[in-house]
Amino acid sequence: MTLTIFVLLLIAHFLGDVVFSFPRLFIAKRSDDFFKRLAGLFSHAVIHGLFTCLLLLFSGSLWIKGSLLVLAVHFIIDFVRTGIEIRLFGSGDIYVKRSEFTAWVSGKYKSPGKMNIKNLWPWILINLFDQSAHVGSLYFIARIM
């Protein structure tokens, strides 16, 4: 049962972070206005909570408990991440957009400055720690449910 819940939580995470991610939300999460930042983070966490709710509801699991845990933990992880990004890269926008990263990996990115591996290390490390924290927390949530 734990593996099934974990896989459902991963699917919900993918839906919330990739399929239903909005540029305006990315910018709001990195706003220099603290309340706008909190609203953006909370909205993003609610999206994750809703997908978790829908997927766990069909699995017969404790969907309310799972949804609230995912919402809270996702909010905390993203709050820490965006705080670090704001300190390192400034507020308001995303340092590296997915389209830029994809173009860089495929060798099609034209600007060598920002997408130089020396400049990308902090961004890559932030993403690795962020996604590790998310996957680890989803595993922990699956175990306690």
C-alpha positions as CSV (number, residue, x, y, z in Angstrom):
1,M,0.0,0.0,0.0
2,T,2.9,2.4,0.8
3,L,4.3,2.0,-2.7
4,T,0.9,2.7,-4.3
5,I,0.5,5.9,-2.2
6,F,4.0,7.0,-2.9
7,V,3.5,6.6,-6.7
8,L,0.2,8.5,-6.5
9,L,2.0,11.3,-4.5
10,L,4.7,11.4,-7.2
11,I,2.1,11.7,-9.9
12,A,0.4,14.5,-8.0
13,H,3.7,16.2,-7.6
14,F,4.4,16.0,-11.3
15,L,1.0,17.4,-12.2
16,G,1.4,20.3,-9.8
17,D,5.0,21.2,-10.7
18,V,5.1,20.5,-14.4
19,V,1.7,20.1,-16.0
20,F,-0.2,22.8,-14.0
21,S,2.6,25.3,-13.4
22,F,1.9,28.9,-14.4
23,P,4.6,31.6,-15.2
24,R,2.6,34.1,-13.1
25,L,2.7,31.8,-10.1
26,F,6.5,31.4,-10.5
27,I,6.9,35.1,-10.5
28,A,4.5,35.6,-7.5
29,K,6.4,33.0,-5.5
30,R,9.6,35.0,-6.0
31,S,8.1,38.4,-5.3
32,D,9.8,41.0,-3.2
33,D,6.4,41.7,-1.6
34,F,6.2,39.2,1.3
35,F,2.4,38.9,1.2
36,K,2.4,38.4,-2.6
37,R,5.1,35.8,-2.2
38,L,3.1,34.0,0.5
39,A,0.0,34.1,-1.7
40,G,1.9,32.6,-4.6
41,L,3.4,29.9,-2.4
42,F,0.1,29.0,-0.9
43,S,-1.7,28.9,-4.2
44,H,1.0,26.6,-5.6
45,A,0.8,24.4,-2.5
46,V,-3.0,24.2,-2.8
47,I,-2.6,23.0,-6.4
48,H,-0.5,20.2,-5.0
49,G,-2.9,19.5,-2.2
50,L,-5.8,19.3,-4.7
51,F,-4.1,16.8,-7.0
52,T,-3.1,14.8,-4.0
53,C,-6.7,14.8,-2.8
54,L,-8.0,13.7,-6.1
55,L,-5.5,10.8,-6.6
56,L,-5.7,9.6,-3.0
57,L,-9.5,9.8,-3.0
58,F,-9.7,7.2,-5.7
59,S,-7.2,5.0,-3.9
60,G,-9.3,4.7,-0.7
61,S,-6.5,6.2,1.4
62,L,-6.7,8.8,4.0
63,W,-7.0,11.6,1.4
64,I,-7.6,14.5,3.8
65,K,-4.6,13.7,5.9
66,G,-2.4,13.2,2.8
67,S,-3.6,16.3,1.1
68,L,-3.0,18.5,4.1
69,L,0.4,17.0,4.7
70,V,1.4,17.5,1.1
71,L,0.1,21.1,1.1
72,A,2.0,22.0,4.3
73,V,5.3,20.3,3.5
74,H,5.3,21.6,-0.1
75,F,4.7,25.2,1.2
76,I,7.6,24.9,3.6
77,I,10.0,23.4,1.0
78,D,9.1,26.1,-1.6
79,F,9.3,28.9,1.0
80,V,12.9,27.9,1.8
81,R,13.8,27.4,-1.8
82,T,12.4,30.8,-3.0
83,G,14.0,32.6,-0.1
84,I,17.4,31.2,-1.2
85,E,16.7,32.0,-4.9
86,I,15.7,35.6,-4.0
87,R,18.9,36.1,-2.0
88,L,21.1,34.6,-4.8
89,F,19.4,35.8,-8.0
90,G,17.0,38.6,-7.0
91,S,13.3,38.7,-6.8
92,G,10.5,38.7,-9.3
93,D,11.6,36.3,-12.0
94,I,13.0,32.8,-12.4
95,Y,16.8,32.7,-12.9
96,V,16.6,29.9,-15.5
97,K,13.4,29.0,-17.2
98,R,12.6,25.4,-18.3
99,S,12.8,26.5,-22.0
100,E,16.2,28.0,-21.5
101,F,17.5,24.9,-19.7
102,T,16.1,22.6,-22.4
103,A,17.7,24.7,-25.1
104,W,21.0,24.7,-23.3
105,V,21.0,20.9,-22.8
106,S,20.1,20.4,-26.5
107,G,22.9,22.8,-27.6
108,K,20.5,25.4,-29.0
109,Y,20.9,28.2,-26.4
110,K,22.5,31.2,-27.9
111,S,23.6,33.3,-24.9
112,P,26.8,31.8,-23.3
113,G,26.8,34.1,-20.2
114,K,23.9,32.9,-18.0
115,M,23.9,29.4,-19.2
116,N,27.6,28.8,-18.5
117,I,28.1,25.8,-16.2
118,K,30.0,27.9,-13.7
119,N,27.0,30.2,-13.4
120,L,24.5,27.4,-13.3
121,W,26.0,25.4,-10.3
122,P,24.0,27.3,-7.7
123,W,20.8,26.9,-9.7
124,I,21.4,23.2,-10.3
125,L,22.2,22.5,-6.6
126,I,19.1,24.4,-5.5
127,N,17.0,22.2,-7.9
128,L,18.6,19.0,-6.8
129,F,18.1,19.7,-3.1
130,D,14.5,21.0,-3.7
131,Q,13.4,17.9,-5.7
132,S,15.2,15.6,-3.2
133,A,13.3,17.3,-0.4
134,H,10.0,16.9,-2.2
135,V,10.5,13.2,-3.1
136,G,11.8,12.5,0.4
137,S,8.8,14.2,2.0
138,L,6.4,12.3,-0.3
139,Y,8.0,9.0,0.7
140,F,7.7,10.0,4.4
141,I,4.1,11.0,4.0
142,A,3.4,7.7,2.2
143,R,5.0,5.8,5.1
144,I,3.0,7.5,7.8
145,M,-0.3,7.1,6.0
